[in-house]
Amino acid sequence: MEPRACSAIWDDKAQKLTMWGDTQTPHTMRNQIAERLQLKPEQIHLMTGRVAGDSAPRCPCIRKTRS
């Protein structure tokens, strides 16, 4: 089972967000988070772990459809 969750912590002094989550497209996910939180992409440090193969959707911007 692969949960779809993440954890994050805001560093007020550095004005940066460190986030732990799984994705197959870390730069896309970082940019989407930055846009939604009205931050610069440079303010987000996304830490990713191992990600499963293509059968598990791990990108918040892509919707899989079945034929």
PyMOL CGO cylinders between C-alpha atoms (Angstrom):
from pymol import cmd
from pymol.cgo import CYLINDER

trace = [
    CYLINDER, 0.00, 0.00, 0.00, 1.35, 3.41, -0.94, 0.3, 1, 1, 1, 1, 1, 1,
    CYLINDER, 1.35, 3.41, -0.94, -0.11, 6.34, 0.97, 0.3, 1, 1, 1, 1, 1, 1,
    CYLINDER, -0.11, 6.34, 0.97, -0.63, 9.68, -0.73, 0.3, 1, 1, 1, 1, 1, 1,
    CYLINDER, -0.63, 9.68, -0.73, 0.51, 11.98, 2.03, 0.3, 1, 1, 1, 1, 1, 1,
    CYLINDER, 0.51, 11.98, 2.03, 3.35, 14.34, 2.85, 0.3, 1, 1, 1, 1, 1, 1,
    CYLINDER, 3.35, 14.34, 2.85, 4.90, 16.18, 5.76, 0.3, 1, 1, 1, 1, 1, 1,
    CYLINDER, 4.90, 16.18, 5.76, 6.32, 19.68, 5.83, 0.3, 1, 1, 1, 1, 1, 1,
    CYLINDER, 6.32, 19.68, 5.83, 7.96, 22.18, 8.14, 0.3, 1, 1, 1, 1, 1, 1,
    CYLINDER, 7.96, 22.18, 8.14, 8.31, 25.94, 7.63, 0.3, 1, 1, 1, 1, 1, 1,
    CYLINDER, 8.31, 25.94, 7.63, 11.59, 27.62, 8.65, 0.3, 1, 1, 1, 1, 1, 1,
    CYLINDER, 11.59, 27.62, 8.65, 10.51, 31.15, 9.51, 0.3, 1, 1, 1, 1, 1, 1,
    CYLINDER, 10.51, 31.15, 9.51, 14.07, 32.46, 9.84, 0.3, 1, 1, 1, 1, 1, 1,
    CYLINDER, 14.07, 32.46, 9.84, 15.19, 31.16, 6.42, 0.3, 1, 1, 1, 1, 1, 1,
    CYLINDER, 15.19, 31.16, 6.42, 11.73, 31.66, 4.85, 0.3, 1, 1, 1, 1, 1, 1,
    CYLINDER, 11.73, 31.66, 4.85, 11.88, 28.14, 3.39, 0.3, 1, 1, 1, 1, 1, 1,
    CYLINDER, 11.88, 28.14, 3.39, 9.60, 25.12, 3.36, 0.3, 1, 1, 1, 1, 1, 1,
    CYLINDER, 9.60, 25.12, 3.36, 11.05, 21.62, 3.64, 0.3, 1, 1, 1, 1, 1, 1,
    CYLINDER, 11.05, 21.62, 3.64, 8.64, 18.96, 2.47, 0.3, 1, 1, 1, 1, 1, 1,
    CYLINDER, 8.64, 18.96, 2.47, 8.85, 15.17, 2.47, 0.3, 1, 1, 1, 1, 1, 1,
    CYLINDER, 8.85, 15.17, 2.47, 6.70, 13.32, -0.04, 0.3, 1, 1, 1, 1, 1, 1,
    CYLINDER, 6.70, 13.32, -0.04, 6.77, 10.90, -2.95, 0.3, 1, 1, 1, 1, 1, 1,
    CYLINDER, 6.77, 10.90, -2.95, 6.46, 11.92, -6.55, 0.3, 1, 1, 1, 1, 1, 1,
    CYLINDER, 6.46, 11.92, -6.55, 7.78, 10.86, -9.94, 0.3, 1, 1, 1, 1, 1, 1,
    CYLINDER, 7.78, 10.86, -9.94, 8.13, 14.53, -10.95, 0.3, 1, 1, 1, 1, 1, 1,
    CYLINDER, 8.13, 14.53, -10.95, 9.71, 16.46, -8.05, 0.3, 1, 1, 1, 1, 1, 1,
    CYLINDER, 9.71, 16.46, -8.05, 10.25, 19.73, -9.94, 0.3, 1, 1, 1, 1, 1, 1,
    CYLINDER, 10.25, 19.73, -9.94, 6.65, 19.84, -11.14, 0.3, 1, 1, 1, 1, 1, 1,
    CYLINDER, 6.65, 19.84, -11.14, 5.39, 19.12, -7.64, 0.3, 1, 1, 1, 1, 1, 1,
    CYLINDER, 5.39, 19.12, -7.64, 7.68, 21.79, -6.14, 0.3, 1, 1, 1, 1, 1, 1,
    CYLINDER, 7.68, 21.79, -6.14, 6.47, 24.37, -8.67, 0.3, 1, 1, 1, 1, 1, 1,
    CYLINDER, 6.47, 24.37, -8.67, 2.81, 23.54, -8.02, 0.3, 1, 1, 1, 1, 1, 1,
    CYLINDER, 2.81, 23.54, -8.02, 3.28, 23.81, -4.27, 0.3, 1, 1, 1, 1, 1, 1,
    CYLINDER, 3.28, 23.81, -4.27, 5.08, 27.13, -4.69, 0.3, 1, 1, 1, 1, 1, 1,
    CYLINDER, 5.08, 27.13, -4.69, 2.27, 28.50, -6.85, 0.3, 1, 1, 1, 1, 1, 1,
    CYLINDER, 2.27, 28.50, -6.85, -0.46, 27.39, -4.44, 0.3, 1, 1, 1, 1, 1, 1,
    CYLINDER, -0.46, 27.39, -4.44, 1.37, 28.75, -1.38, 0.3, 1, 1, 1, 1, 1, 1,
    CYLINDER, 1.37, 28.75, -1.38, 2.48, 31.92, -3.21, 0.3, 1, 1, 1, 1, 1, 1,
    CYLINDER, 2.48, 31.92, -3.21, 6.17, 31.15, -2.66, 0.3, 1, 1, 1, 1, 1, 1,
    CYLINDER, 6.17, 31.15, -2.66, 9.15, 31.13, -4.99, 0.3, 1, 1, 1, 1, 1, 1,
    CYLINDER, 9.15, 31.13, -4.99, 10.21, 27.63, -6.09, 0.3, 1, 1, 1, 1, 1, 1,
    CYLINDER, 10.21, 27.63, -6.09, 13.62, 28.33, -4.50, 0.3, 1, 1, 1, 1, 1, 1,
    CYLINDER, 13.62, 28.33, -4.50, 11.86, 28.55, -1.13, 0.3, 1, 1, 1, 1, 1, 1,
    CYLINDER, 11.86, 28.55, -1.13, 10.80, 24.90, -1.29, 0.3, 1, 1, 1, 1, 1, 1,
    CYLINDER, 10.80, 24.90, -1.29, 13.06, 21.94, -0.64, 0.3, 1, 1, 1, 1, 1, 1,
    CYLINDER, 13.06, 21.94, -0.64, 11.22, 18.78, -1.64, 0.3, 1, 1, 1, 1, 1, 1,
    CYLINDER, 11.22, 18.78, -1.64, 12.64, 15.54, -0.26, 0.3, 1, 1, 1, 1, 1, 1,
    CYLINDER, 12.64, 15.54, -0.26, 11.47, 12.42, -2.07, 0.3, 1, 1, 1, 1, 1, 1,
    CYLINDER, 11.47, 12.42, -2.07, 11.93, 8.78, -1.21, 0.3, 1, 1, 1, 1, 1, 1,
    CYLINDER, 11.93, 8.78, -1.21, 11.71, 5.73, -3.37, 0.3, 1, 1, 1, 1, 1, 1,
    CYLINDER, 11.71, 5.73, -3.37, 8.81, 5.79, -5.77, 0.3, 1, 1, 1, 1, 1, 1,
    CYLINDER, 8.81, 5.79, -5.77, 6.99, 2.81, -7.22, 0.3, 1, 1, 1, 1, 1, 1,
    CYLINDER, 6.99, 2.81, -7.22, 6.72, 2.04, -10.90, 0.3, 1, 1, 1, 1, 1, 1,
    CYLINDER, 6.72, 2.04, -10.90, 4.38, 3.57, -13.44, 0.3, 1, 1, 1, 1, 1, 1,
    CYLINDER, 4.38, 3.57, -13.44, 1.30, 1.76, -12.09, 0.3, 1, 1, 1, 1, 1, 1,
    CYLINDER, 1.30, 1.76, -12.09, 1.08, 4.14, -9.11, 0.3, 1, 1, 1, 1, 1, 1,
    CYLINDER, 1.08, 4.14, -9.11, 0.12, 7.73, -9.95, 0.3, 1, 1, 1, 1, 1, 1,
    CYLINDER, 0.12, 7.73, -9.95, 2.61, 9.94, -8.14, 0.3, 1, 1, 1, 1, 1, 1,
    CYLINDER, 2.61, 9.94, -8.14, 2.19, 13.25, -9.86, 0.3, 1, 1, 1, 1, 1, 1,
    CYLINDER, 2.19, 13.25, -9.86, -0.45, 15.72, -8.70, 0.3, 1, 1, 1, 1, 1, 1,
    CYLINDER, -0.45, 15.72, -8.70, -0.81, 17.16, -12.19, 0.3, 1, 1, 1, 1, 1, 1,
    CYLINDER, -0.81, 17.16, -12.19, -1.52, 14.02, -14.23, 0.3, 1, 1, 1, 1, 1, 1,
    CYLINDER, -1.52, 14.02, -14.23, -4.79, 12.13, -14.19, 0.3, 1, 1, 1, 1, 1, 1,
    CYLINDER, -4.79, 12.13, -14.19, -4.67, 8.57, -15.43, 0.3, 1, 1, 1, 1, 1, 1,
    CYLINDER, -4.67, 8.57, -15.43, -7.58, 7.20, -17.42, 0.3, 1, 1, 1, 1, 1, 1,
    CYLINDER, -7.58, 7.20, -17.42, -8.35, 3.65, -18.37, 0.3, 1, 1, 1, 1, 1, 1,
    CYLINDER, -8.35, 3.65, -18.37, -9.13, 2.65, -21.92, 0.3, 1, 1, 1, 1, 1, 1,
]
cmd.load_cgo(trace, "trace")
